[in-house]
Amino acid sequence: MIKPYYRKKGFTLYLGDCLEVLKEFPENHFDMVFADPPYHLSNGGFTCHAGRRVSVNKGKWDESRGKI
């Protein structure tokens, strides 16, 4: 069983790949799942923000690995 990252009354936080973490629990175990997906949007492109052209590059950590 995966160890909780943080626990408080009525609230438990697990750290990891949500698809892997969920495999550790029976179906219908959770009331809610909050997942912060990887963005992988840094591709040398630009977007418009507040009327200005800005780069979408956030850094090496955000570069696409060619997977969907």
N, CA, C and O of each residue as an XYZ file, in Angstrom:
272
protein
N       0.843     -1.179      0.000
C       0.000      0.000      0.000
C       0.890      1.244      0.000
O       1.907      1.287      0.692
N       0.508      2.237     -0.767
C       1.268      3.484     -0.864
C       1.104      4.316      0.408
O       0.015      4.385      0.977
N       2.185      4.940      0.845
C       2.191      5.736      2.071
C       1.690      7.160      1.781
O       2.105      7.768      0.794
N       0.806      7.691      2.629
C       0.324      9.064      2.423
C       1.469     10.082      2.511
O       2.386      9.933      3.318
N       1.399     11.103      1.679
C       2.357     12.196      1.689
C       2.012     13.193      2.790
O       2.896     13.767      3.426
N       0.695     13.391      3.007
C       0.197     14.321      4.026
C      -1.166     13.834      4.474
O      -1.969     13.367      3.666
N      -1.421     13.948      5.767
C      -2.718     13.497      6.282
C      -3.220     14.480      7.335
O      -2.464     14.939      8.192
N      -4.503     14.788      7.251
C      -5.199     15.621      8.221
C      -6.597     15.040      8.331
O      -7.034     14.343      7.415
N      -7.310     15.295      9.406
C      -8.636     14.713      9.598
C      -9.517     14.935      8.353
O      -9.766     16.071      7.949
N      -9.973     13.843      7.767
C     -10.845     13.901      6.598
C     -10.147     14.197      5.291
O     -10.806     14.436      4.279
N      -8.810     14.186      5.290
C      -8.065     14.574      4.088
C      -6.742     13.813      4.036
O      -5.986     13.817      5.008
N      -6.464     13.171      2.923
C      -5.192     12.480      2.734
C      -4.654     12.823      1.355
O      -5.382     12.779      0.363
N      -3.372     13.166      1.300
C      -2.724     13.529      0.050
C      -1.667     12.479     -0.284
O      -0.829     12.140      0.552
N      -1.718     11.972     -1.509
C      -0.723     11.023     -1.994
C       0.076     11.693     -3.096
O      -0.485     12.412     -3.923
N       1.364     11.465     -3.113
C       2.247     12.068     -4.098
C       2.718     10.998     -5.067
O       3.258      9.971     -4.656
N       2.509     11.245     -6.367
C       2.971     10.305     -7.367
C       2.170     10.413     -8.645
O       1.313     11.286     -8.780
N       2.445      9.540     -9.566
C       1.694      9.441    -10.816
C       0.300      8.952    -10.457
O       0.149      7.836     -9.959
N      -0.727      9.773    -10.701
C      -2.069      9.416    -10.227
C      -2.558      8.080    -10.784
O      -3.284      7.359    -10.099
N      -2.178      7.741    -12.004
C      -2.625      6.465    -12.566
C      -1.997      5.286    -11.822
O      -2.623      4.238    -11.666
N      -0.764      5.464    -11.368
C      -0.106      4.409    -10.593
C      -0.640      4.365     -9.160
O      -0.857      3.284     -8.611
N      -0.850      5.532     -8.558
C      -1.376      5.590     -7.187
C      -2.766      4.966     -7.123
O      -3.059      4.205     -6.201
N      -3.624      5.280     -8.091
C      -4.993      4.752     -8.085
C      -5.036      3.227     -8.168
O      -5.964      2.607     -7.649
N      -4.052      2.625     -8.809
C      -3.995      1.156     -8.909
C      -3.860      0.489     -7.540
O      -4.191     -0.685     -7.380
N      -3.372      1.246     -6.556
C      -3.140      0.714     -5.209
C      -4.418      0.630     -4.366
O      -4.391      0.079     -3.266
N      -5.524      1.164     -4.862
C      -6.753      1.241     -4.085
C      -7.906      0.548     -4.796
O      -7.909      0.450     -6.023
N      -8.881      0.068     -4.037
C     -10.040     -0.572     -4.666
C     -10.907      0.458     -5.387
O     -10.871      1.649     -5.078
N     -11.672     -0.017     -6.338
C     -12.596      0.840     -7.080
C     -13.565      1.545     -6.123
O     -13.995      0.960     -5.129
N     -13.900      2.784     -6.423
C     -14.828      3.608     -5.633
C     -14.313      3.926     -4.230
O     -15.110      4.163     -3.323
N     -13.006      3.935     -4.042
C     -12.406      4.220     -2.741
C     -12.404      5.717     -2.421
O     -12.519      6.102     -1.257
N     -12.275      6.554     -3.443
C     -12.118      7.996     -3.247
C     -13.397      8.768     -3.534
O     -14.189      8.395     -4.399
N     -13.581      9.866     -2.782
C     -14.668     10.801     -3.060
C     -14.254     11.791     -4.139
O     -15.091     12.261     -4.909
N     -12.963     12.107     -4.195
C     -12.458     13.082     -5.165
C     -10.994     12.791     -5.463
O     -10.241     12.357     -4.592
N     -10.603     13.040     -6.714
C      -9.202     12.951     -7.112
C      -8.844     14.274     -7.766
O      -9.510     14.713     -8.704
N      -7.786     14.911     -7.264
C      -7.273     16.143     -7.859
C      -5.903     15.811     -8.419
O      -5.000     15.421     -7.678
N      -5.746     15.966     -9.722
C      -4.475     15.649    -10.360
C      -3.965     16.872    -11.098
O      -4.721     17.525    -11.816
N      -2.709     17.183    -10.930
C      -2.062     18.283    -11.630
C      -1.231     17.661    -12.744
O      -0.104     17.226    -12.511
N      -1.784     17.616    -13.958
C      -1.096     16.906    -15.038
C       0.153     17.650    -15.501
O       0.274     18.860    -15.308
N       1.081     16.914    -16.114
C       2.233     17.593    -16.719
C       1.732     18.406    -17.914
O       0.817     17.985    -18.621
N       2.316     19.527    -18.123
C       1.852     20.408    -19.191
C       2.517     20.086    -20.519
O       1.824     19.917    -21.522
N       3.817     19.998    -20.551
C       4.578     19.715    -21.774
C       4.143     20.604    -22.935
O       3.886     20.124    -24.039
N       4.065     21.912    -22.668
C       3.639     22.861    -23.688
C       4.798     23.634    -24.315
O       4.617     24.290    -25.341
N       5.975     23.566    -23.717
C       7.119     24.314    -24.237
C       7.569     23.688    -25.541
O       8.144     22.599    -25.561
N       7.301     24.387    -26.626
C       7.615     23.844    -27.947
C       8.175     24.917    -28.871
O       8.175     24.750    -30.090
N       8.653     26.021    -28.294
C       9.208     27.099    -29.118
C       8.139     28.036    -29.651
O       8.446     28.942    -30.425
N       6.888     27.834    -29.250
C       5.789     28.636    -29.773
C       5.513     29.904    -28.972
O       6.188     30.208    -27.989
N       4.506     30.622    -29.423
C       4.088     31.870    -28.791
C       2.586     31.870    -28.591
O       1.862     31.133    -29.260
N       2.122     32.699    -27.670
C       0.702     32.904    -27.448
C       0.470     34.396    -27.222
O       1.424     35.172    -27.155
N      -0.773     34.790    -27.108
C      -1.116     36.175    -26.843
C      -1.602     36.290    -25.400
O      -2.531     35.588    -25.001
N      -0.981     37.168    -24.620
C      -1.378     37.389    -23.227
C      -1.455     38.891    -22.984
O      -0.469     39.607    -23.160
N      -2.623     39.360    -22.581
C      -2.847     40.787    -22.311
C      -2.465     41.646    -23.511
O      -1.907     42.733    -23.363
N      -2.773     41.139    -24.699
C      -2.510     41.896    -25.919
C      -1.066     41.896    -26.384
O      -0.709     42.631    -27.305
N      -0.231     41.079    -25.756
C       1.174     41.014    -26.141
C       1.556     39.596    -26.545
O       1.007     38.623    -26.029
N       2.481     39.493    -27.452
C       2.994     38.192    -27.887
C       4.022     37.725    -26.862
O       4.995     38.427    -26.584
N       3.798     36.517    -26.294
C       4.710     35.985    -25.281
C       5.059     34.534    -25.609
O       4.267     33.816    -26.220
N       6.240     34.120    -25.200
C       6.713     32.754    -25.413
C       5.947     31.794    -24.507
O       5.596     32.146    -23.381
N       5.690     30.587    -24.997
C       5.051     29.558    -24.177
C       6.087     28.686    -23.463
O       5.715     27.793    -22.701
N       7.356     28.925    -23.694
C       8.411     28.101    -23.102
C       8.566     28.399    -21.615
O       8.797     29.542    -21.220
N       8.439     27.362    -20.802
C       8.560     27.491    -19.353
C       9.897     26.966    -18.846
O      10.321     27.308    -17.742
N      10.556     26.147    -19.636
C      11.841     25.582    -19.246
C      11.972     24.149    -19.715
O      11.029     23.578    -20.264
N      13.130     23.573    -19.501
C      13.430     22.203    -19.944
C      12.429     21.183    -19.367
O      12.043     20.231    -20.045
N      12.014     21.398    -18.103
C      11.090     20.482    -17.426
C       9.753     20.372    -18.172
O       9.047     19.374    -18.024
N       9.401     21.385    -18.970
C       8.096     21.438    -19.609
C       8.130     21.017    -21.081
O       7.092     21.046    -21.743
N       9.273     20.634    -21.602
C       9.354     20.258    -23.005
C       8.661     18.927    -23.266
O       8.718     18.010    -22.447
N       8.008     18.838    -24.413
C       7.320     17.616    -24.802
C       8.312     16.488    -24.995
O       9.422     16.694    -25.485
N       7.898     15.293    -24.604
C       8.734     14.096    -24.820
C       8.233     13.296    -26.004
O       8.657     12.160    -26.219
N       7.309     13.900    -26.789
C       6.813     13.235    -27.980
C       5.711     12.223    -27.713
O       5.311     11.499    -28.625
N       5.208     12.155    -26.473
C       4.127     11.227    -26.131
C       2.840     12.010    -25.930
O       2.859     13.204    -25.633
N       1.741     11.327    -26.095
C       0.432     11.936    -25.810
C      -0.138     11.250    -24.598
O      -1.237     11.587    -24.158
